Amino acid sequence: MGNRRVYECAYCGEVRPASDDHIPPRSIFAGVVGGSRISVKSCDPCNSGSSDDDEYFRDTVAKYYRVSETPHAREVVEKLLRAAAMPEKRRYSEAHLRALTGRERVPPSSPEREPMPEFVVDGERFDRAIRRYVRGLHKHERGRRVPIDTEISVVSDPERLLPYQSQLVEMFQHGTTRVVVEKVFWYAYAVPFDCETASAWLLVLFDEYPILARVRDLSGLQGATG
């Protein structure tokens, strides 16, 4: 460890031995060739436990019916199914089965209006991963670290956002859009004209899973550039 180079961590700001943290996790791009991955430097304490959240994030997105049916997500879905059969993943797989309520609902965005299996998502865990990705993208794009105690509000239910696709496009049309891997992950961000230290973010996975986040005003916060 003493031979590892030290960097400023994109999350906590401490200068420590650090490694690349990919945004979103590399497992999202299973079976995909090409594109330009995004990573930031993250210290070991900030990396601790993040892989579990990344796995949960990937599997939650992959189980969404609009994603699981897309060809670009096929390898991710197959990876989820293979992992479920591994003995060391038994507890994790059982937790996912418990999340299946046994009920069915008709999603508003379902074109056929057919009932779909209903899963209970651990929103706190899922949103925690999203906030991490937004912090990393903010550092990558804007060169400023978002302090740990800064509020990042998240809307992560795609069924709430899909009916407002046209409004979202309009909201970010004057912002910046980055396509990381076509049909797999792209994002956009916009800065309010009257508050350049705040920002809004739209993350879209497999063109079917939109996530909206807002970073509040960073002006006057200690460590915002640290």
N, C-alpha and C positions, 0 to 999 in steps of 0.2 A: 504494500500500500504506500510505502514511503517513496516509491519510484513513480507513482502516478502524478500527473500534472494537476495543478489546482486551477479552478475556474470560479467565477462568480456564479452561484446557483441562480437559475432563472426564477425560482420559487421563493426561497428564503433570503437570498442576497448574500449569504455567507460565502467566503472564499475558502473552498475545501476541495479535496479530490472529488472529481465529478465525472460523470459519463453521459453519453447521449441519451436523451429521453425523447422518443418518437411521438409525434402528434399527428393523428391519433395513433394508437398502438399498431405495431407492424402486423399483428395478426389480422387486422381489418383488410389488409392487402393480400391475403392468402391466395396464391396462384396467379397473382397479377404481375406482369412484367412491364417495365417502363414507368414513366412518371418520375417526379422528383419528391422524395420524402422530406418531411420537415422534422428537425430535431433541435432541442435546446439542451444546454448543460444543466444537469441536475445532480445535486450531492447525494451521498448515500442515505442520510437520514430522510430526505424528501422522497427518495426512491423506495424507501422501506414500505412494503405493503401495497405499493401502487400497482404491481402486476396483477394482484387479485381484483382490484377495481377495474383494471383494463380488460381482464377476462370477462367480468360481469357485464361491462359496457358492450363488448363485442357480441356476447351471446344474447343480450337483450335486444340489440339492434337486429341480429340475425333472425330472431324468432318473430319479428314483426312481419305480418303476412305479406305486406307490400314489398318487403325486402327479400324474404325467403324465396319468392318466386322469380327474382331477377337473375339472369345468367351470371352476372358479375359477382353475385353473392353465393353462388353454388359451392365454391370451395370452402368458404367460411362456414356455411351450414353443414357441410360434410365433416369439417373439422370438429364442429360442435358435437355431432353425432358420434364420431370416433372417440372423442374424449369421454363421452358419457359411458362408454363401455370399459373404460380403464378402471381397475380396482382402486388406484390412488385417487380417482375422481369420484368415488362413490358418494361421499357426503355432499359434494357440490352438486352432483346429478340429482340426488334425492331432494335437495333444496329446490332445484328447478321444478321437479315434479310436484312438490308441495305448493309451488307458486301457481300451478295449474288448478284453477278453482273448480273445474267440473262444469262451470256455467258457460254459456255461449252468449255472444252479443253481436249485434249488427253494427259494424263500424260505420260512421257517417260517410267516410270516404270510400267505402267498398262499392265498386262499380256494379257488382251483381247483387249487392245488398244481401249477401248470404251470411248466415251466422258464422262467427269465428270463435275458436277457443279463447277463453279469457285468462290472461296471466296477471298475477299481481306483481308489479314491479317495485323493487325496493328503491323508491324515489330518492331517498337521502344518499344512498350509495351511488346510484346512477348519476345524480346531479353533482356529486363530489368529483367524479371522474371528469364530467364536462367542465366544471370550474377549473380543474387542473389544465385541461386542454386550452381553455380560453386564456388562462394566465401565460401558458407557453406561447400561444399564437400572438398574444399582445407583446410579449418580449421580442419575439421574432420579427414582427411587423413594425412595431413602434419604438423598439429599443429601450423601452421602460419596463421595469418590473412592477407588477401589481402587488402591493403589500398584502401580506397574509390576512390582515384584518379588514381589507377592503371588500365591500359588498359586491357580489356578482349575482344578479338575479337571473334565473333560468326558467325557460318554458321548454320542457323536454318531451311533452306528449305530442306526437305527430298528428294525432287526430284533432287536436286543438288548433294546429297551425295550417294543415293542408287546405282547409276552406278559405284561407286568407293568402293564398300563394301570390295572387296579383298584387295585393297590398305590400307583401314582403319584397317583391321585386321592385316595386316603386320606392320602398323605403331605402333600399340599398343601391339604387341605380346611379347615385352620385358618389358612391363609395368606391372601395377597391375590392375586386373579385380575384380569387386565386383558384385555379383548377389544379389540384395536386395530382390526382389520377382520375382521368375522365370516367364517368359513370360509377366511381367508387367514393371519392371524397373531394368536395370543393367547399370553399367558404368565402364569405364576404364580410367586410366590416365598414362601418360608417362612423364619422365623427360629427356630432352636432355643430352647426356653424357658430353657435353662441357659447360652446363649451368644448374646446379642443382637448381637454384632459379627460373627457368621458368618451365612451364608445359603445356601439351596438354591434353584435356579432351574429351571423347566420352560418351555421354549420350544417351541411347536407351530406348524408351518407347514402350511397347507391341511388341517388336522385329521388329517393322515396322517404327518407327519414330526416325531416328538418328539425333543427334545434335552434332556439333563439336565446341569446344571452345579452346582458347589459352590464357593463362595468361603470360604476358610478364615478363621479368627478374625483380625479386624483389630486387636484391642486391643493396645496397646503398640507399634504400628507407626508409625514416623515418617512424617508426610505423609499419613496416612489421611484427614485432614479438609482437606488442603491444596488 
